[in-house]
Structures are given as C-alpha cells and as structure tokens.
Amino acid sequence: MVGTAELKFEAEDAAEITVSGAWNLRERNRSPTDCVAKISSKKSMASVKVRAVNLEAWDSSLVSFLVGIVEVCKAQNSSLDFDGIPAGALKLVDLAETSKAADVQISEKRSKNPLALLIGYLVAAFANSKNFIEFLGETCSAVAAFFKRRVRIRAQEFLVILQDVGVRALPIVALISFLVGLIIAFISILELAQFGASIYVADLVGISMMREMGCIMTGVIMSGRTGAAFAATIGTMVVNDEVDALQTTGFSSVNFLILPRIFALALMMPLLCMFSAFIGIFGGLCAAVIRTDLSITQYCMQTANAVFVNDFLVGIAKGTFFGMLIAIIGCLKGLKCGRSAEDVGLATTAAVVTSITAIIVADAAFAVIFASIGV
C-alpha cells in the first residue's frame, strides 16, 4: 500500500493528519505535499495532530514530510502532537531541526556581530601563522638533518615526484609562457612603433620574462597544479589515517612525506622558470617578426644585449624560493586537513589561494630588495 497522508480539519483552527501505508521515495504521491500546502494556506492554526495508522515501512520521505509539518507549525505558532509515529522518525526530525537551528544561529551571529566576525578572522590568522612557523621550523630542522646525513629519503619516490613536478609540467608551462610572451610583445609593439623603436620590443620581453613574468607565471601554474596535488595527496592520507600510521610506527611525516616534495620542487622550479622565460622570449620573437620588420637575427642579438647575467640569477633565485614556498604551503595545508572528503577539497583550495598570494607578496618583496641593492 502506497503511503498516504489524509488531512481532516476538526475545527477551523485544528487539524488532524492520518499517516498510513508504506512510505517510499520511489512512489510519487502528492497527498503529503497537498497536506502541507493546505495547512500553510490557513492564516492561523491552533493545533495540528499527526497520527500513524497502519503505518508500514518508511524511509526519509516520511521524515521530510514530518519536518515540513514542523516548520509550518512553527511559522503559525501552532501546537504539534505526534501519535504513533515511530521513535526513529521522530529522532531524525529532531536532528534535522537541531541542525537548522544551529545554522540559523551561526548565520545570525555572523550577520549581527561584525566585531565577533573580525575577532574570529584575527584568531584564525594568528593560528595559521603559528602553524606555519612551527611547520617551517620543523622542516628546516629536517633539512639540516638531511644535509648532516641523519635523515634519508627514498630515491625511487623522489624521482617519481621529480618527474611529476618537472617533466609533466612542461607542456602547460610552455603554452602559458608562449602566450604571455606573445601578449607582452604585441602590446609593446603598439606603443613602441609610434616612436620608431620597435627594436626595443626584444628588451621588454626578454627582461620581463627573465626577471618577473617567467617566475610569476610558473609559480601560479605550479601552485594550481603541484601545490594543490601535494595538499590533496597528503590530505587524503590524513583522512585515511595513513599519516597517523606513519607516526605510530616511528616514521616522521616531515622526513617521509615533506622533504622529497620540497627538494623536488626547489630543484625543478628554477629550471621551469628559465624554460618559461625562453619560451616567452620565443613568443615575443614570433610576434615581433610577424608585426614588425625585425629579423630573427636582430631580435636575438638585441635580446642578448639587453638580458644580463644578473637577470638570469634573479630568475633562478626567485624560482628556487617560489618552489620551496609552494611545496611548504601545499604540504602544510594537507597535514592540517580535517577528516572528511570535504576537508580535502577545502585544504586543496586553501593551498592554491595561499600559494598564489604568497608568491605575489614575495615577488613584491624581491622587487624592493633588488632595487635597493641595484641588482
């Protein structure tokens, strides 16, 4: 028998609902919806009674119906009485109402108390800074122990990570860098051509790609690709209790999981940044040859005269630092991940956003420092 809900008004402001039959989500029965709609249409209801008669098997469809009745009665300040409803269904109704009440309470606190919201953000920022400093200190200690040959990393795992963060990242880095170099060249040509100085397109593209854009674009790409992968991988291990298992058996999670990733990214990022810079310069070459009367030889010679060893070293230094920054942030977000699948997604998102922000801030700091010392 299909589950039904029969509504009967005992008075103008009193109603009784009789629930019967087998309630199943697969059955399409409009009577529960009609009951809720009819009660809602009343301007005021003093009492509502829900009675179970010959109720058979039930699932969440019954719970959903009861929750709807509860919400209508709360909206109209009506008294509600259950008679014969299974205890399990009533517990689920209470659980749903408690969850909604908690969500409403949190929402009200956030909307009505901005000072508390600001304090919460400051406390969270302090906690994140504290976690980062502690993790950075532990990582530096592990790196020092590695160079003192007190800690070893597995060569096979290191090579796999090295391949993943290096060789497999080349196509996307090449594509983005070529397009960025192309765009810089086209914009430069539009302005410099007005003064008959198209030859200096090579200077602008070469210096910008070698010192700034190559490092920044590679850092952004690796934040979204590798930093997110680190956070997701380690976060999943946290959810599956693999990190706890490592620590229980006496293995350090920093030595076993973090060091190979930091070393791999610190080693490959400078190479990727230089690769990005050269691909960007090639993109500028293509734009200059197409849009101006410059030859390939002229463009290459002008680039060689404009780009110095200092520019190359600046790119190497930035790439190394950005690589370590991305690896540390990605691994930290993964280790601090919660215990659910949703937390893994949140950790991954936080790793990407934090890494990109940290790269931009670090690049600004590098620009100020290098300008101060004349590099």
C-alpha positions as CSV (number, residue, x, y, z in Angstrom):
1,M,0.0,0.0,0.0
2,V,1.4,3.4,-1.0
3,G,2.0,5.8,1.9
4,T,-0.7,8.4,2.2
5,A,-1.4,11.4,4.5
6,E,-5.1,12.2,5.0
7,L,-5.9,15.7,6.3
8,K,-9.1,16.4,8.3
9,F,-10.0,19.7,9.9
10,E,-11.7,19.0,13.2
11,A,-12.3,22.8,13.6
12,E,-11.4,26.0,11.8
13,D,-8.1,26.1,13.6
14,A,-7.5,22.4,14.4
15,A,-6.3,19.7,12.0
16,E,-5.5,16.0,12.2
17,I,-3.3,14.2,9.7
18,T,-3.5,10.4,9.4
19,V,-0.4,8.8,8.1
20,S,-0.7,5.3,6.8
21,G,0.8,2.8,4.3
22,A,4.3,2.3,3.1
23,W,6.3,5.5,2.6
24,N,8.9,5.1,-0.2
25,L,10.8,7.8,-2.1
26,R,10.2,5.9,-5.4
27,E,6.5,6.3,-5.1
28,R,5.0,9.5,-6.4
29,N,2.2,10.5,-4.1
30,R,1.1,14.2,-3.9
31,S,-1.0,13.8,-0.7
32,P,1.8,14.8,1.7
33,T,2.6,17.9,-0.3
34,D,-1.1,18.8,-0.5
35,C,-1.4,18.4,3.3
36,V,1.4,20.8,3.9
37,A,0.1,23.3,1.3
38,K,-3.4,23.3,2.8
39,I,-2.2,23.8,6.4
40,S,0.1,26.6,5.2
41,S,-2.9,28.3,3.4
42,K,-4.6,28.8,6.8
43,K,-3.9,32.1,8.4
44,S,-3.7,30.6,11.8
45,M,-3.8,27.1,13.3
46,A,-4.1,26.4,17.0
47,S,-3.2,22.7,16.9
48,V,-2.1,20.0,14.5
49,K,-2.0,16.3,15.3
50,V,-0.2,13.8,13.2
51,R,-1.4,10.2,13.8
52,A,0.0,7.0,12.4
53,V,-2.5,4.3,11.5
54,N,-1.4,1.0,9.8
55,L,2.0,2.6,9.0
56,E,4.2,0.1,7.2
57,A,7.8,0.5,6.0
58,W,9.1,4.1,5.9
59,D,12.2,6.0,4.7
60,S,13.4,9.6,4.5
61,S,10.2,10.6,2.6
62,L,8.3,10.3,5.9
63,V,10.9,12.3,7.8
64,S,10.8,15.0,5.1
65,F,7.1,15.2,5.4
66,L,7.2,15.5,9.2
67,V,9.9,18.2,9.0
68,G,7.6,20.2,6.7
69,I,4.8,19.9,9.1
70,V,7.0,21.0,12.0
71,E,8.2,24.1,10.0
72,V,4.6,25.1,9.1
73,C,3.5,24.8,12.8
74,K,6.5,26.9,13.9
75,A,5.6,29.5,11.4
76,Q,2.0,29.7,12.6
77,N,2.8,29.2,16.3
78,S,0.7,26.0,16.3
79,S,0.9,23.2,18.9
80,L,2.0,19.9,17.3
81,D,1.3,16.4,18.6
82,F,2.5,13.1,17.3
83,D,0.6,9.9,17.9
84,G,2.1,6.5,16.9
85,I,4.9,7.9,14.8
86,P,8.0,5.6,15.0
87,A,10.6,6.8,17.5
88,G,13.3,6.6,14.8
89,A,11.5,9.0,12.6
90,L,11.0,11.4,15.5
91,K,14.7,11.3,16.3
92,L,15.6,12.2,12.7
93,V,13.1,15.1,12.8
94,D,14.7,16.4,15.9
95,L,18.1,16.0,14.4
96,A,17.1,18.0,11.3
97,E,15.6,20.8,13.4
98,T,18.7,21.0,15.6
99,S,20.9,21.3,12.6
100,K,18.8,24.0,11.1
101,A,18.7,25.9,14.4
102,A,22.5,25.7,14.6
103,D,22.9,27.0,11.1
104,V,20.5,29.9,11.8
105,Q,22.3,30.8,15.0
106,I,25.7,30.8,13.2
107,S,24.2,32.9,10.4
108,E,22.7,35.4,12.9
109,K,26.0,35.7,14.8
110,R,27.9,36.4,11.6
111,S,25.4,38.9,10.3
112,K,24.6,40.7,13.6
113,N,28.0,40.8,15.2
114,P,30.7,42.1,12.8
115,L,33.1,42.6,15.7
116,A,33.0,38.9,16.6
117,L,33.5,38.1,13.0
118,L,36.6,40.3,12.8
119,I,38.0,38.8,16.0
120,G,37.3,35.3,14.6
121,Y,39.3,36.2,11.5
122,L,42.2,37.5,13.5
123,V,42.3,34.5,15.7
124,A,42.2,32.2,12.7
125,A,45.0,34.2,11.1
126,F,47.1,34.0,14.3
127,A,46.5,30.2,14.4
128,N,47.5,29.8,10.8
129,S,50.7,31.9,11.3
130,K,51.6,29.9,14.4
131,N,51.1,26.6,12.5
132,F,53.2,27.9,9.6
133,I,56.0,29.0,11.8
134,E,56.0,25.7,13.7
135,F,55.9,23.7,10.5
136,L,58.6,25.9,8.9
137,G,60.9,25.3,11.9
138,E,60.3,21.5,11.9
139,T,61.0,21.5,8.1
140,C,64.2,23.5,8.5
141,S,65.4,21.1,11.2
142,A,64.6,18.1,8.9
143,V,66.5,19.8,6.0
144,A,69.5,20.4,8.3
145,A,69.4,16.8,9.5
146,F,69.3,15.6,5.9
147,F,72.5,17.5,4.9
148,K,74.1,16.1,8.1
149,R,73.2,12.6,6.8
150,R,71.0,11.9,9.7
151,V,67.9,11.6,7.5
152,R,67.5,9.8,4.3
153,I,64.8,10.0,1.6
154,R,63.8,7.2,-0.7
155,A,65.4,7.7,-4.1
156,Q,62.7,6.0,-6.0
157,E,59.9,8.1,-4.6
158,F,62.0,11.3,-5.0
159,L,62.5,10.5,-8.7
160,V,58.7,9.9,-9.2
161,I,57.9,13.3,-7.6
162,L,60.7,14.9,-9.6
163,Q,59.2,13.7,-12.8
164,D,55.7,14.7,-11.8
165,V,56.6,18.3,-10.9
166,G,59.1,18.7,-13.7
167,V,58.7,16.9,-17.0
168,R,54.9,16.6,-16.8
169,A,54.6,20.3,-16.2
170,L,56.5,21.3,-19.3
171,P,53.5,21.4,-21.7
172,I,51.3,23.7,-19.7
173,V,54.2,25.9,-18.7
174,A,55.3,26.2,-22.4
175,L,51.8,27.1,-23.5
176,I,51.1,29.8,-21.0
177,S,54.6,31.3,-21.3
178,F,54.4,31.4,-25.1
179,L,51.1,33.2,-24.9
180,V,52.3,35.6,-22.2
181,G,55.4,36.5,-24.3
182,L,53.2,36.9,-27.3
183,I,50.9,39.3,-25.5
184,I,53.7,41.4,-24.0
185,A,55.3,41.7,-27.4
186,F,52.0,42.7,-29.2
187,I,51.3,45.4,-26.5
188,S,54.8,46.7,-26.6
189,I,54.8,46.9,-30.4
190,L,51.6,49.0,-30.4
191,E,53.4,51.6,-28.2
192,L,57.0,51.5,-29.4
193,A,56.0,51.6,-33.1
194,Q,54.7,55.2,-32.6
195,F,58.3,56.3,-31.8
196,G,60.0,54.0,-34.4
197,A,61.6,52.0,-31.5
198,S,60.2,48.5,-32.4
199,I,63.7,47.0,-31.8
200,Y,63.2,47.5,-28.1
201,V,60.4,45.0,-28.0
202,A,63.1,42.4,-27.5
203,D,64.4,44.3,-24.4
204,L,61.0,44.5,-22.8
205,V,60.1,40.9,-23.5
206,G,63.5,39.5,-22.5
207,I,63.8,41.4,-19.2
208,S,60.2,41.0,-18.2
209,M,60.2,37.2,-18.9
210,M,63.6,36.6,-17.3
211,R,63.1,38.6,-14.2
212,E,59.4,38.7,-13.5
213,M,56.8,37.1,-15.7
214,G,58.5,33.7,-16.2
215,C,58.8,33.2,-12.4
216,I,55.4,34.5,-11.6
217,M,53.5,32.6,-14.3
218,T,55.4,29.4,-13.5
219,G,54.7,29.9,-9.8
220,V,51.0,30.4,-10.4
221,I,50.8,27.3,-12.7
222,M,52.7,25.2,-10.2
223,S,50.5,26.4,-7.3
224,G,47.4,25.3,-9.1
225,R,49.0,22.1,-10.4
226,T,51.6,20.8,-7.9
227,G,50.7,22.7,-4.7
228,A,47.1,21.5,-5.0
229,A,48.3,18.0,-5.7
230,F,50.5,18.0,-2.6
231,A,47.7,19.2,-0.4
232,A,45.2,16.7,-1.9
233,T,47.6,13.7,-1.6
234,I,48.6,14.4,1.9
235,G,45.1,15.4,2.9
236,T,43.8,12.1,1.6
237,M,46.4,10.3,3.6
238,V,45.3,12.2,6.7
239,V,41.7,11.2,6.1
240,N,42.7,7.5,5.6
241,D,44.8,7.7,8.9
242,E,48.0,6.9,6.9
243,V,49.8,9.8,8.4
244,D,48.9,8.6,11.9
245,A,50.0,5.1,11.0
246,L,53.4,6.5,9.9
247,Q,53.9,8.4,13.2
248,T,52.7,5.3,15.2
249,T,55.4,3.1,13.6
250,G,58.1,5.7,14.3
251,F,58.4,7.4,10.9
252,S,58.4,11.2,10.8
253,S,55.8,12.6,8.5
254,V,58.1,15.5,7.6
255,N,61.0,13.3,6.7
256,F,58.9,10.8,4.8
257,L,56.4,13.0,3.0
258,I,57.5,16.6,3.1
259,L,61.3,16.6,2.3
260,P,61.1,14.7,-1.0
261,R,58.4,17.2,-2.3
262,I,60.3,20.3,-1.1
263,F,63.6,19.1,-2.6
264,A,61.9,18.1,-5.9
265,L,60.1,21.4,-6.3
266,A,63.1,23.5,-5.2
267,L,65.2,21.7,-7.8
268,M,62.7,21.9,-10.7
269,M,61.2,25.3,-10.2
270,P,64.4,27.3,-11.3
271,L,64.6,25.1,-14.4
272,L,60.9,25.6,-15.2
273,C,61.3,29.3,-14.7
274,M,64.2,29.5,-17.1
275,F,62.3,27.3,-19.6
276,S,59.3,29.6,-19.2
277,A,61.4,32.7,-19.8
278,F,63.0,31.3,-23.0
279,I,59.6,30.1,-24.3
280,G,58.2,33.6,-23.6
281,I,61.1,35.2,-25.4
282,F,60.3,32.9,-28.3
283,G,56.7,34.0,-28.3
284,G,57.9,37.6,-28.4
285,L,60.1,36.8,-31.3
286,C,57.2,35.4,-33.2
287,A,55.1,38.5,-32.6
288,A,58.0,40.8,-33.5
289,V,58.8,39.0,-36.7
290,I,55.1,39.0,-37.8
291,R,54.2,42.6,-36.8
292,T,57.4,44.4,-37.5
293,D,60.3,44.4,-40.0
294,L,62.7,42.9,-37.4
295,S,64.5,39.8,-38.5
296,I,65.2,36.8,-36.2
297,T,68.9,37.7,-36.0
298,Q,68.2,41.3,-35.0
299,Y,65.7,40.2,-32.3
300,C,68.1,37.6,-30.8
301,M,71.1,40.0,-30.8
302,Q,69.0,42.7,-29.1
303,T,67.8,40.2,-26.5
304,A,71.3,39.1,-25.8
305,N,72.4,42.7,-25.4
306,A,69.5,43.5,-23.0
307,V,69.5,40.5,-20.8
308,F,72.4,40.2,-18.4
309,V,73.7,37.5,-16.1
310,N,72.1,39.4,-13.1
311,D,68.7,38.9,-14.7
312,F,69.3,35.2,-15.1
313,L,70.4,34.9,-11.5
314,V,67.4,36.8,-10.3
315,G,65.1,34.4,-12.1
316,I,67.0,31.4,-10.6
317,A,66.8,32.8,-7.1
318,K,63.1,33.6,-7.4
319,G,62.3,30.2,-8.9
320,T,64.0,28.4,-6.1
321,F,62.3,30.4,-3.4
322,F,58.9,30.1,-5.0
323,G,59.3,26.3,-5.4
324,M,60.0,25.9,-1.7
325,L,57.2,28.2,-0.8
326,I,54.7,26.3,-2.9
327,A,55.8,22.9,-1.5
328,I,55.8,24.1,2.1
329,I,52.3,25.6,1.9
330,G,50.8,22.7,-0.1
331,C,52.2,20.1,2.4
332,L,51.2,22.2,5.4
333,K,47.6,22.5,4.2
334,G,47.5,18.8,3.5
335,L,48.8,17.9,7.0
336,K,46.3,20.3,8.7
337,C,43.4,18.8,6.7
338,G,40.3,17.6,8.5
339,R,38.9,14.1,8.5
340,S,36.3,14.3,5.7
341,A,36.3,14.4,1.9
342,E,35.0,18.0,2.1
343,D,38.0,19.0,4.2
344,V,40.3,17.6,1.5
345,G,38.7,20.0,-1.1
346,L,39.0,22.9,1.3
347,A,42.6,22.1,2.0
348,T,43.3,22.0,-1.7
349,T,41.6,25.3,-2.3
350,A,43.4,26.9,0.6
351,A,46.8,25.7,-0.7
352,V,46.2,27.2,-4.1
353,V,45.0,30.6,-2.9
354,T,47.6,30.9,-0.2
355,S,50.4,29.9,-2.5
356,I,49.5,32.4,-5.2
357,T,49.1,35.1,-2.7
358,A,52.4,34.3,-1.1
359,I,54.1,34.3,-4.5
360,I,52.8,37.8,-5.3
361,V,53.8,39.1,-1.9
362,A,57.3,37.5,-2.1
363,D,57.8,38.9,-5.7
364,A,57.0,42.4,-4.5
365,A,59.5,41.9,-1.6
366,F,62.1,40.7,-4.1
367,A,61.5,43.7,-6.3
368,V,62.1,46.1,-3.4
369,I,65.2,44.3,-2.2
370,F,66.8,44.0,-5.7
371,A,66.0,47.6,-6.5
372,S,67.6,48.7,-3.2
373,I,70.8,46.8,-3.8
374,G,70.9,47.7,-7.5
375,V,70.6,44.2,-8.9
